[in-house]
Amino acid sequence: MSGEYEKAFRESVSDPERFWGRAAENVQWYHPPDRVLSSDNPPFYRWFEGGVLNSCYNALDYHAENGRGDRVALIYDSPVTKTVKRYTYRDLRDLVAHCAGGLRQRGVVKGDRVVIYMPMIPEAVIAMLACARIGAIHSVVFGGFAARELAARIEDAKPRIVISASCGIEVNRIIAYQPLIDAAIDLCTYKPETCVIVQRPELPAILRDGRDIGWDTLMDAKAVACVPVLATDPLYLLYTSGTTGKPKGVIRDNGGHLVALTWSMNNIYGIKPGEVYWAASDIGWVVGHSYIVYAPLFYGCTTILYEGKSVGTPDAGAFWRVIAEHGVSILFCAPTAFRAIRKEDPQ
């Protein structure tokens, strides 16, 4: 493997256009790029200019249309709610298409921002992919952030809609989200038009008239098709933590993201389509964006969405339970987790 790595690394540096141009052949384009790498205005490089594609199509529709619709795309494993639920590629595509239709009904168009402030529940993944489906830009805010952190991101992103849930659940503690959303919006000079709330039975929220709607209302919409976007159009906006100053928004475009993540699944992680991939992270971080949601679905794998303690000081036994129960081929997690497992069983 080291020889293969060295060869790939050398080629990617010496001839990036050829290297990434070949990688781009493994994704689905409505119109192939006119140019792999535009370096006319360094350091502002542009990848795959002229290419037209859709990230949601690559993640869901392509598989559903090519004989993989019944393959499990997403396993939601939530020990905090004692829930395990599986979604096939066809299931997920249909849910995302209705969610995208609901967003469009409420005025969201290509280029609009949508803030997603949610726990690790399937609706969060559906909302991300629904934004990608219609060319909207999602900005996921870590569900553990308080009102002030949420407010800073709403103020900067200026989302048309905020999507959230009535509560988050941490082991044996329930955190009400509605007071945090209300406080965050009160801090903002910019006010989103609509807040969509997933009502969780553990702690339902009281919706604010004229602003809030339930998730079921959003989903009660006609399914819509994928919107072609340029490879250079933004896919998402994700903010730095803000621990050293004002959070900085990082924009990731569609084309380079799709090509690089698809390439990584086999060449870095060695996984095959149809196998189970578990990134024990949170969708509020870039690892969660990349390796819980997008990369495994681009590559036709099954991804695990785990609602529970997988970061911080995790339960070593929980890792083995999930790996054994779902047949995980690849585990991607922080060194903290491996230390916890080794502490329990050094062998």
C-alpha positions in Angstrom: 0.0 0.0 0.0 2.8 2.4 0.7 4.1 2.1 -2.9 0.6 2.8 -4.2 0.2 5.8 -1.9 3.6 7.2 -3.0 2.7 6.8 -6.6 -0.7 8.5 -6.2 0.8 11.3 -4.2 3.5 12.0 -6.7 1.0 12.1 -9.6 -1.4 14.3 -7.7 1.4 16.8 -7.2 3.2 16.6 -10.5 0.1 16.4 -12.7 -3.0 17.3 -10.7 -5.2 17.9 -13.8 -4.6 14.4 -15.1 -4.9 12.8 -11.6 -8.2 14.6 -10.6 -9.5 14.5 -14.2 -9.3 10.7 -14.1 -11.0 10.7 -10.6 -13.8 12.9 -12.0 -14.7 10.2 -14.4 -16.1 8.2 -11.5 -18.9 10.6 -10.7 -22.1 11.5 -12.5 -22.1 14.8 -14.5 -25.0 16.4 -16.4 -22.3 18.2 -18.3 -18.6 17.3 -17.9 -16.2 20.0 -16.9 -14.6 22.2 -19.6 -11.4 22.4 -17.5 -10.2 20.3 -14.5 -8.1 23.0 -12.8 -8.3 26.7 -13.4 -5.1 28.3 -12.0 -5.3 31.7 -13.8 -5.8 33.6 -10.6 -3.7 32.1 -7.8 -4.3 31.5 -5.0 -8.0 31.4 -6.0 -8.0 28.1 -7.9 -11.2 26.6 -9.3 -11.9 23.0 -9.8 -14.0 21.5 -12.7 -15.1 24.8 -14.2 -18.0 24.4 -16.6 -19.0 21.1 -15.1 -22.7 20.7 -14.2 -23.9 18.1 -11.6 -25.9 17.6 -8.4 -24.5 16.2 -5.2 -27.8 14.8 -4.0 -28.3 13.0 -7.4 -24.9 11.4 -6.9 -25.7 10.4 -3.3 -29.2 9.0 -3.8 -30.9 9.1 -7.2 -28.0 7.5 -9.2 -28.0 4.5 -6.9 -31.8 4.2 -6.8 -31.9 4.3 -10.6 -29.2 1.7 -11.2 -30.4 -1.3 -9.3 -29.3 -0.3 -5.8 -32.6 1.2 -4.6 -33.2 -1.6 -2.0 -29.7 -1.4 -0.6 -29.6 0.1 2.9 -28.2 3.7 2.7 -28.6 4.8 6.3 -28.8 3.1 9.7 -30.0 5.3 12.5 -28.8 3.8 15.8 -29.9 5.7 18.8 -29.3 4.0 22.2 -30.6 7.2 23.9 -34.0 6.5 22.4 -33.6 2.7 22.1 -34.2 3.0 18.3 -32.6 1.4 15.3 -34.1 2.3 11.9 -32.9 1.5 8.4 -33.5 3.5 5.2 -32.8 2.2 1.7 -31.5 4.4 -1.0 -35.0 4.6 -2.5 -36.5 5.4 0.9 -34.0 8.2 1.5 -34.3 9.6 -2.0 -38.1 9.9 -1.7 -37.9 11.5 1.8 -35.3 14.0 0.6 -37.3 14.8 -2.6 -40.4 15.7 -0.5 -38.3 17.7 2.0 -36.8 19.6 -1.0 -40.3 20.2 -2.2 -41.3 21.6 1.2 -38.3 23.9 1.2 -39.2 25.2 -2.3 -42.8 25.8 -1.2 -41.5 28.1 1.4 -39.5 30.1 -1.0 -36.1 28.5 -0.8 -34.3 28.7 -4.2 -30.8 28.0 -5.5 -28.2 30.0 -3.5 -30.4 30.5 -0.4 -29.0 29.5 2.9 -30.6 27.0 5.3 -29.3 26.7 8.9 -29.7 23.2 10.3 -29.4 23.0 14.1 -30.3 19.5 15.0 -29.3 16.4 17.0 -28.1 13.3 15.3 -31.4 12.2 13.9 -32.3 11.1 10.3 -34.2 14.4 9.6 -30.8 16.2 9.8 -29.4 14.1 7.0 -32.6 14.5 5.0 -32.5 18.3 5.4 -28.8 18.5 4.3 -29.5 16.4 1.2 -32.7 18.3 0.4 -30.7 21.5 0.3 -28.2 20.0 -2.0 -31.1 18.7 -4.2 -32.4 22.2 -5.0 -29.0 24.1 -4.9 -29.6 25.7 -1.6 -26.6 26.1 0.7 -26.8 24.3 4.1 -25.1 25.5 7.2 -25.1 22.9 9.9 -24.7 24.2 13.4 -23.5 21.6 16.0 -26.4 20.7 18.2 -24.4 21.2 21.4 -23.9 24.9 20.8 -25.8 27.4 22.9 -27.9 30.4 21.8 -25.0 32.8 21.3 -23.1 30.5 19.0 -26.2 29.7 17.0 -27.0 33.5 16.8 -23.5 34.3 15.4 -24.1 31.8 12.6 -27.6 32.9 11.8 -26.5 36.5 11.7 -23.7 35.8 9.2 -25.4 33.2 7.0 -28.7 35.0 6.8 -30.7 31.8 6.2 -34.2 31.9 4.8 -35.1 28.9 7.0 -33.8 27.4 10.2 -34.5 23.6 10.7 -34.2 22.2 14.2 -35.8 19.8 16.6 -37.7 20.2 19.8 -34.9 18.6 21.9 -31.6 16.8 22.0 -30.9 13.9 24.2 -27.5 13.3 25.9 -27.4 9.9 27.7 -30.0 10.6 30.4 -30.4 14.4 29.9 -32.9 16.1 27.6 -32.0 19.5 26.2 -34.9 21.7 25.1 -33.9 23.4 21.7 -36.8 25.8 21.4 -35.7 28.2 24.1 -32.2 28.2 22.5 -33.6 29.0 19.1 -35.8 31.8 20.4 -32.9 33.3 22.4 -30.6 33.1 19.3 -33.1 34.8 17.0 -33.8 37.5 19.6 -30.0 38.2 19.6 -30.0 38.6 15.8 -30.7 41.7 13.7 -31.4 39.3 10.8 -34.6 37.2 11.3 -35.2 34.0 9.4 -38.7 33.7 7.8 -39.5 30.2 9.1 -38.3 27.7 11.7 -39.1 24.1 11.0 -39.2 21.9 14.1 -39.0 18.1 14.3 -41.3 17.3 17.3 -39.6 14.6 19.4 -41.8 12.7 21.9 -39.3 13.1 24.7 -40.0 16.8 24.8 -42.3 18.4 22.3 -42.0 22.2 21.6 -44.6 24.9 21.7 -44.5 26.4 18.2 -44.5 30.2 17.7 -47.4 31.3 15.5 -46.4 32.9 12.3 -42.8 31.6 12.4 -42.7 27.9 13.3 -44.0 24.9 11.5 -43.7 21.2 12.2 -41.5 18.9 10.2 -44.5 16.9 9.1 -45.9 20.1 7.5 -42.7 20.7 5.6 -42.7 17.1 4.3 -46.3 17.4 3.1 -45.2 18.6 -0.3 -44.8 17.4 -3.8 -41.5 15.6 -4.5 -39.1 17.6 -6.6 -36.2 16.6 -8.9 -32.6 17.5 -8.6 -31.5 20.9 -9.8 -28.4 21.0 -11.9 -25.7 23.2 -10.4 -22.2 24.3 -11.5 -19.3 22.3 -10.0 -18.1 25.7 -8.6 -21.5 26.5 -6.9 -21.4 26.3 -3.1 -22.7 23.1 -1.5 -22.4 24.1 2.2 -21.2 26.8 4.6 -19.6 25.5 7.8 -18.2 27.8 10.5 -15.1 27.4 12.6 -15.6 26.9 16.3 -15.1 30.5 17.2 -12.9 29.7 20.2 -10.2 32.2 19.0 -12.5 34.9 17.7 -15.5 35.4 15.5 -16.5 32.2 13.7 -15.3 32.1 10.1 -17.5 30.6 7.5 -15.8 28.1 5.1 -17.5 27.5 1.8 -17.2 24.1 0.0 -18.2 23.8 -3.6 -20.0 20.9 -5.2 -17.5 19.5 -7.8 -14.3 19.2 -5.9 -16.1 17.9 -2.9 -17.8 15.2 -4.8 -14.8 14.1 -6.7 -12.4 14.1 -3.8 -14.7 12.3 -1.3 -15.7 9.6 -3.8 -12.0 9.0 -4.6 -11.1 8.7 -0.9 -13.5 5.9 -0.1 -11.6 3.2 -2.0 -8.2 4.8 -2.2 -7.8 5.9 1.4 -10.3 3.7 3.3 -10.3 0.7 1.1 -14.1 0.1 1.4 -16.3 -1.3 -1.3 -19.8 -0.3 -2.4 -22.4 -2.1 -0.2 -20.2 -2.3 2.8 -21.0 -0.5 6.1 -19.1 2.6 7.0 -19.2 4.2 10.5 -17.8 7.7 11.1 -18.3 8.1 14.8 -18.5 11.9 14.7 -21.2 14.5 14.5 -22.8 16.2 11.5 -22.0 19.5 13.1 -18.3 19.0 12.2 -16.7 18.6 8.8 -15.9 14.9 9.5 -19.6 14.4 9.9 -20.5 16.2 6.7 -17.9 14.3 4.8 -18.0 10.8 6.2 -21.4 10.3 7.8 -23.4 11.9 5.0 -21.7 12.5 1.7 -18.8 10.2 1.0 -20.5 6.9 2.0 -23.6 7.7 0.0 -21.6 8.9 -3.0 -19.8 5.6 -3.0 -22.9 3.4 -2.5 -22.1 2.3 1.0 -24.3 2.0 4.1 -23.6 4.7 6.6 -24.4 4.8 10.3 -25.9 7.8 12.1 -25.3 7.2 15.8 -27.1 9.3 18.4 -25.2 8.8 21.6 -21.8 9.3 23.2 -19.2 8.6 20.5 -16.9 11.5 21.2 -15.5 12.9 24.5 -15.3 9.9 26.8 -17.2 7.2 24.9 -18.3 3.7 26.1 -16.0 1.1 24.6 -18.7 -1.5 24.7 -21.0 0.7 22.6 -18.5 0.6 19.7 -18.3 -3.2 19.7 -22.1 -3.5 19.9 -22.6 -1.2 16.9 -19.8 -2.9 14.9 -21.1 -6.4 15.6 -24.8 -5.6 15.2 -24.5 -3.8 11.8 -21.4 -5.5 10.3 -19.2 -2.4 10.2 -16.3 -2.8 7.8 -14.6 0.6 8.4 -14.7 2.6 11.7 -13.5 6.3 11.4 -13.2 8.0 14.8 -11.0 10.1 17.0 -8.0 8.7 18.9 -10.0 9.2 22.1 -12.3 6.4 21.2 -9.4 4.0 20.6 -7.9 4.9 23.9 -11.2 4.1 25.6 -11.4 0.8 23.9 -7.8 -0.1 24.8 -8.4 0.9 28.4 -11.2 -1.6 28.6 -9.3 -4.3 26.8 -5.6 -3.8 26.2 -5.4 -6.9 23.9 
